[in-house]
Amino acid sequence: MRRVLILGAVLLLAALAVSLVEDPAPATSSPTGSPLAPETTQQPTEVNAISDRCKANGPEQMRELIEQLAELCEPAAATVDQAWGTSWAQGSRQRTQLTIAGGVDELAELLKRTDTKGLVETAAVTVGPKNAPADAVFVNGPAFVELSDLGREVVLTHELVHVAARATGDSAAPTWLEEGFADYVAYRYTDLLPRQVAEEALAAPLPEALPATDDFDAAGAEVAVAYGRSWAAVMLLAERLGSDAAVKSFYERTVDAGIGDALRSAGFENENDFVQAWRQEIEELAAA
């Protein structure tokens, strides 16, 4: 989920988190036992749009946004392909499902929530059964409409990174790495300055520890700081490792062997060593 944040003259988002369903809903596997995408809610007077990489649907009042998102999915998915490869979008997963809600009440219903806490500020949520491919993205239409074209592409790219990681079984990385990597990919070709991407994080006092999962609560006051710091952490890793393939391998190693092993493979003695380098990275980004 992402909280709408004004960065310079561009409306972007600063708090996006993957929403995992702890228990798969009934009928979420095929006759062969392979997981299926979460069901989407059929909405009155539903509008549908399709492109090579996405299927978008939502209410009539969101028609223009629905059609734009289906089209925008093409460059967003291509950006993810460059960073993650193309295995995440093969076969039945070739097209990601985008469901656009007409408001927060509708979004809460799609998410099977009984309240709308934090949803006003939420632009999009990637959902799916835990430990299964997640190929559905729920979009808060009114929040998305307020974004610039660049902001929309950034958010959609960020969400598709989550879809890619989960579709290839890499959904158990630390939250700061999941979110930081998604922002790293989403912002990489925008030409935005560091202070435009992570203004609140770069202005805050230097952190003592990496962001915890609770720091990414969309209703929290410091969520933008958590996302900006996570982006800075992945920027450091990208500089140290030197290639998209190496950053992806680091990500996968955290899932398979743990964060300590992954950090050692990247040349850091331990997490404290990484934190010290990360603090220096934040200082350098703030001065850029």
C-alpha positions in Angstrom: 0.0 0.0 0.0 1.2 3.5 -0.6 0.4 6.7 1.2 -0.1 9.6 -1.2 2.8 12.0 -0.8 3.7 15.2 -2.7 7.3 15.0 -3.8 8.3 18.3 -5.4 5.7 19.0 -8.1 4.9 15.4 -8.7 2.4 13.4 -6.7 4.0 10.0 -5.9 3.4 7.5 -3.2 5.5 6.7 -0.1 4.1 3.7 1.6 3.3 0.5 -0.3 3.1 -2.9 1.4 2.2 -6.4 0.2 -1.0 -7.6 1.9 -0.8 -11.3 2.5 -3.9 -13.4 3.2 -2.9 -15.8 6.0 -5.3 -18.6 4.9 -6.2 -19.2 1.2 -9.9 -18.7 0.5 -12.0 -21.7 -0.5 -11.4 -23.0 -4.0 -8.0 -21.4 -4.4 -6.3 -24.3 -6.0 -6.7 -26.1 -9.3 -7.5 -29.8 -9.7 -3.7 -30.4 -9.9 -3.2 -28.6 -6.6 -1.5 -25.5 -8.0 -2.5 -22.2 -6.5 -4.9 -19.9 -8.3 -5.2 -16.1 -8.2 -7.5 -14.7 -5.6 -11.1 -14.1 -6.7 -12.1 -10.6 -7.6 -15.4 -9.0 -6.9 -17.7 -8.4 -9.9 -18.9 -4.8 -9.6 -22.1 -3.2 -11.1 -21.7 -1.9 -14.6 -18.2 -3.2 -14.7 -15.7 -1.9 -17.3 -12.9 -4.2 -18.5 -9.7 -3.4 -20.4 -6.9 -5.7 -21.4 -3.3 -5.5 -22.6 -0.5 -7.9 -23.2 0.5 -7.7 -19.5 -2.6 -6.8 -17.5 -6.4 -7.3 -17.2 -8.0 -4.3 -15.6 -11.6 -4.0 -14.3 -13.7 -1.7 -12.2 -16.8 0.5 -12.1 -18.0 2.7 -15.0 -16.9 6.0 -13.2 -13.3 4.7 -13.3 -13.4 3.9 -17.1 -10.6 6.3 -18.1 -8.3 5.1 -15.3 -9.1 1.5 -16.0 -8.1 1.9 -19.7 -5.0 3.9 -18.8 -3.8 1.3 -16.2 -4.1 -1.6 -18.7 -2.0 0.4 -21.1 0.4 1.6 -18.5 1.0 -1.9 -17.4 3.1 -2.5 -20.5 6.1 -0.2 -19.7 5.7 -1.0 -15.9 6.0 -4.7 -16.5 8.9 -4.2 -18.9 10.8 -2.3 -16.2 10.2 -5.2 -13.8 11.4 -7.7 -16.5 14.7 -5.9 -16.7 15.3 -6.2 -12.9 13.7 -9.6 -12.2 13.6 -11.5 -15.5 10.5 -12.7 -17.3 9.8 -16.0 -15.5 7.2 -14.3 -13.3 4.8 -13.6 -16.2 4.6 -16.9 -18.0 1.6 -19.1 -18.9 -1.4 -18.3 -16.8 0.4 -15.5 -15.0 1.1 -13.6 -18.2 -1.5 -11.0 -17.4 -1.7 -9.5 -13.9 -5.2 -8.7 -12.7 -5.9 -5.1 -11.7 -9.1 -4.4 -9.9 -10.0 -0.7 -9.5 -12.2 0.2 -6.6 -14.5 3.3 -6.8 -13.7 4.3 -3.2 -12.4 3.2 0.1 -15.5 1.3 1.1 -15.3 -0.7 -2.1 -11.6 -1.3 -1.5 -12.3 -2.5 2.0 -14.8 -4.9 0.6 -12.4 -6.2 -2.0 -9.8 -6.8 0.8 -12.5 -8.4 3.0 -11.9 -5.8 5.7 -14.5 -4.6 8.2 -13.0 -1.1 8.4 -11.3 1.5 6.1 -8.4 2.5 8.5 -5.5 3.6 6.4 -7.2 3.0 3.1 -7.9 6.7 2.2 -4.1 7.1 1.9 -3.6 3.8 0.1 -3.3 3.8 -3.7 -2.9 0.1 -4.3 -2.5 -3.3 -2.6 -1.1 -6.6 -4.0 -3.0 -9.5 -2.6 -2.9 -13.3 -2.7 -2.8 -16.4 -0.5 0.3 -16.5 1.6 3.1 -18.6 0.0 1.4 -18.6 -3.3 1.7 -16.5 -6.5 -0.1 -13.2 -6.1 -1.3 -11.8 -9.4 -4.1 -9.5 -8.2 -3.6 -5.8 -7.5 -6.4 -3.8 -6.0 -6.3 -0.1 -6.8 -8.0 2.7 -4.8 -9.4 4.6 -7.8 -9.9 8.1 -6.2 -6.3 8.1 -4.8 -4.9 7.0 -8.1 -6.7 9.6 -10.0 -4.9 12.3 -8.0 -1.5 11.1 -9.1 0.4 12.4 -12.1 1.1 10.0 -15.0 4.6 9.5 -13.6 3.2 8.8 -10.1 0.8 6.2 -11.5 3.6 4.4 -13.4 5.8 4.4 -10.3 3.1 2.9 -8.1 2.1 0.3 -10.7 5.7 -0.7 -11.3 6.2 -1.1 -7.5 3.2 -3.4 -7.3 4.3 -5.5 -10.2 7.7 -6.0 -8.5 5.7 -7.6 -5.6 3.7 -9.7 -8.0 7.0 -10.9 -9.7 8.7 -11.8 -6.4 5.7 -13.7 -5.1 5.1 -15.5 -8.5 8.6 -16.9 -8.4 8.4 -18.0 -4.7 10.5 -15.2 -3.2 7.9 -13.7 -0.8 9.7 -14.2 2.5 12.4 -11.6 2.3 12.6 -9.0 5.1 9.9 -6.3 4.6 12.5 -3.5 4.3 14.1 -5.5 1.4 10.8 -6.2 -0.3 9.6 -2.6 -0.2 13.0 -1.1 -0.8 13.6 -3.3 -3.8 10.2 -2.5 -5.2 10.9 1.3 -4.8 14.4 0.9 -6.3 12.9 -0.7 -9.4 10.0 1.7 -9.6 12.0 4.9 -9.3 15.1 3.9 -11.3 14.2 5.5 -14.6 12.4 8.5 -13.3 15.3 11.0 -13.1 14.0 12.1 -9.7 16.5 13.4 -7.2 17.0 11.4 -3.9 15.2 14.2 -1.9 12.2 13.8 -4.2 12.1 10.1 -3.8 12.7 9.9 0.0 12.5 13.5 1.4 11.1 12.5 4.8 13.6 9.7 5.3 16.6 11.9 4.3 15.5 14.7 6.6 14.9 12.5 9.6 17.6 11.7 12.2 19.9 8.8 11.1 18.4 5.5 12.1 19.9 3.0 14.5 18.4 -0.1 12.9 16.7 -1.3 9.7 13.0 -0.7 9.4 10.8 -3.3 11.1 7.6 -4.7 9.6 5.4 -2.6 11.8 7.0 0.6 10.5 5.3 0.0 7.1 1.7 0.3 8.5 0.0 2.7 6.1 -1.8 4.3 9.0 1.4 5.1 10.9 3.0 8.5 11.1 6.5 7.4 10.1 5.6 5.1 7.1 7.2 7.4 4.5 10.4 7.4 6.5 10.4 3.6 6.5 10.0 3.4 2.8 12.6 6.0 2.1 15.1 4.3 4.3 14.4 1.0 2.7 14.9 2.5 -0.7 18.3 3.9 0.5 19.3 0.4 1.8 18.7 -1.2 -1.6 20.5 1.7 -3.4 23.5 0.8 -1.2 23.2 -2.9 -2.2 22.9 -2.0 -5.9 26.0 0.1 -5.7 27.9 -2.6 -3.9 26.7 -5.5 -6.0 26.8 -3.8 -9.4 24.1 -5.5 -11.4 20.4 -6.3 -11.3 21.2 -10.0 -11.4 23.4 -9.7 -8.3 20.7 -7.7 -6.4 18.1 -10.3 -7.3 20.4 -13.0 -6.2 20.9 -11.2 -2.9 17.1 -10.9 -2.5 16.7 -14.7 -3.2 19.5 -15.5 -0.8 17.8 -13.7 2.1 14.8 -16.0 1.5 16.9 -19.2 1.2 19.6 -18.6 3.8 18.7 -15.6 5.8 19.7 -12.0 5.9 23.0 -12.6 7.7 24.3 -15.0 5.0 23.1 -12.7 2.3 24.9 -9.7 3.8 28.1 -11.6 4.1 27.9 -12.6 0.5 27.6 -8.9 -0.4 30.8 -8.1 1.5 29.4 -7.0 4.9 30.7 -8.6 8.1 27.3 -8.6 9.7 24.1 -6.6 9.9 25.7 -3.9 12.1 28.4 -3.4 9.4 25.6 -3.0 6.8 23.7 -0.6 9.0 26.8 1.6 9.4 27.3 1.7 5.6 23.6 2.4 5.2 23.7 5.4 7.5 26.5 6.8 5.4 24.5 6.1 2.3 21.6 8.1 3.7 23.9 11.0 4.5 25.3 11.0 0.9 21.8 10.8 -0.6 20.7 13.7 1.6 23.6 15.8 0.3 23.1 14.9 -3.4 
